[in-house]
Amino acid sequence: MHQEDDLILRSTNVHRGFNTPQGRIEVLKGINLELTRGEMVTVLGVSGVGKTTLLHILGGLDRPDRGEVFFGGKSYAPLSEAELANFRNSHVGFVFQSHYLMAEFTALENVMMPILIASRPHSEARRRAELLLDEVGLSDRAGHRPAELSGGERQRIAVARALAMDPELVLADEPSGNLDTETGQQLHQLLFDLNRTKKTTFLIATHNQPLAALSDRVIKLSDGSNQSDIQAE
């Protein structure tokens, strides 16, 4: 067991299902996991196994049918939707398979957005965004809009945006899924570098075995449960 002070996130007996025209599908069937501060952990599983659903619940984008998620020892369950949204913006960063950058804004403005949503001063948001763009190697692309960037550059901007509020946890859902192999490897290396330098906890959902092998720990998701939790080699 981990020391309680080191735990950043814990889920207990998380279940989630969805109604479909063909009937009810139970996607998660009792997920129990713990993340400690500074870890780089991957959730490994084939497409459709429930990785995205799990990340959405752990990050407070969705709620479980049964079970609870605790962040810093506090349950999500009592929080209203507005409270949960404020919590997410302050404590959790998200990187999705699709970058979800806002097309009408520049790279710099996209990274600034979470800081402005938190009602921080514009000057602070700009300084922070410029620093993050430098950290992901894209200072020279600050004034470009998403359509003017490559796929790899757009995902790096999405990573910078995820880090805008200096979150304790970053959840990344197949972050290199839409990239070619070489660009994907470069993005993976960026994530691992950020984990080491910032000590930010990362949980990355993937079916990419080489990426999983680089992490501190692998959680294997199969048939809706995480029956094995192994140290990466």
LINTAFEN-V513978 format. One record per residue. N is the residue number from 1. RES is the residue in three letters. SS is DSSP state (@ for helix, = for strand, . for the rest). Layout:
BEGIN
n=[N;N]
res=[RES;RES]
ss=[SS;SS]
END
This chain:
BEGIN
n=[1;2;3;4;5;6;7;8;9;10;11;12;13;14;15;16;17;18;19;20;21;22;23;24;25;26;27;28;29;30;31;32;33;34;35;36;37;38;39;40;41;42;43;44;45;46;47;48;49;50;51;52;53;54;55;56;57;58;59;60;61;62;63;64;65;66;67;68;69;70;71;72;73;74;75;76;77;78;79;80;81;82;83;84;85;86;87;88;89;90;91;92;93;94;95;96;97;98;99;100;101;102;103;104;105;106;107;108;109;110;111;112;113;114;115;116;117;118;119;120;121;122;123;124;125;126;127;128;129;130;131;132;133;134;135;136;137;138;139;140;141;142;143;144;145;146;147;148;149;150;151;152;153;154;155;156;157;158;159;160;161;162;163;164;165;166;167;168;169;170;171;172;173;174;175;176;177;178;179;180;181;182;183;184;185;186;187;188;189;190;191;192;193;194;195;196;197;198;199;200;201;202;203;204;205;206;207;208;209;210;211;212;213;214;215;216;217;218;219;220;221;222;223;224;225;226;227;228;229;230;231;232;233]
res=[MET;HIS;GLN;GLU;ASP;ASP;LEU;ILE;LEU;ARG;SER;THR;ASN;VAL;HIS;ARG;GLY;PHE;ASN;THR;PRO;GLN;GLY;ARG;ILE;GLU;VAL;LEU;LYS;GLY;ILE;ASN;LEU;GLU;LEU;THR;ARG;GLY;GLU;MET;VAL;THR;VAL;LEU;GLY;VAL;SER;GLY;VAL;GLY;LYS;THR;THR;LEU;LEU;HIS;ILE;LEU;GLY;GLY;LEU;ASP;ARG;PRO;ASP;ARG;GLY;GLU;VAL;PHE;PHE;GLY;GLY;LYS;SER;TYR;ALA;PRO;LEU;SER;GLU;ALA;GLU;LEU;ALA;ASN;PHE;ARG;ASN;SER;HIS;VAL;GLY;PHE;VAL;PHE;GLN;SER;HIS;TYR;LEU;MET;ALA;GLU;PHE;THR;ALA;LEU;GLU;ASN;VAL;MET;MET;PRO;ILE;LEU;ILE;ALA;SER;ARG;PRO;HIS;SER;GLU;ALA;ARG;ARG;ARG;ALA;GLU;LEU;LEU;LEU;ASP;GLU;VAL;GLY;LEU;SER;ASP;ARG;ALA;GLY;HIS;ARG;PRO;ALA;GLU;LEU;SER;GLY;GLY;GLU;ARG;GLN;ARG;ILE;ALA;VAL;ALA;ARG;ALA;LEU;ALA;MET;ASP;PRO;GLU;LEU;VAL;LEU;ALA;ASP;GLU;PRO;SER;GLY;ASN;LEU;ASP;THR;GLU;THR;GLY;GLN;GLN;LEU;HIS;GLN;LEU;LEU;PHE;ASP;LEU;ASN;ARG;THR;LYS;LYS;THR;THR;PHE;LEU;ILE;ALA;THR;HIS;ASN;GLN;PRO;LEU;ALA;ALA;LEU;SER;ASP;ARG;VAL;ILE;LYS;LEU;SER;ASP;GLY;SER;ASN;GLN;SER;ASP;ILE;GLN;ALA;GLU]
ss=[.;.;.;@;@;@;=;=;=;=;=;=;=;=;=;=;=;=;=;=;.;.;=;=;=;=;=;=;=;=;=;=;=;=;=;=;.;.;.;=;=;=;=;=;.;.;.;.;.;.;@;@;@;@;@;@;@;@;.;.;.;.;.;.;.;=;=;=;=;=;=;.;.;=;=;.;.;.;.;.;@;@;@;@;@;@;@;@;@;@;@;=;=;=;=;.;.;.;.;.;.;.;.;.;.;=;@;@;@;@;@;@;@;@;@;@;@;.;.;.;.;@;@;@;@;@;@;@;@;@;@;@;@;@;@;.;.;.;@;@;@;.;.;.;=;@;@;@;.;.;@;@;@;@;@;@;@;@;@;@;@;@;.;.;.;.;.;.;=;=;=;=;=;.;.;.;.;.;.;.;@;@;@;@;@;@;@;@;@;@;@;@;@;@;@;@;@;@;.;.;=;=;=;=;=;=;.;.;@;@;@;@;@;.;.;.;=;=;=;=;=;=;.;.;=;=;=;=;=;=;=;.;.]
END
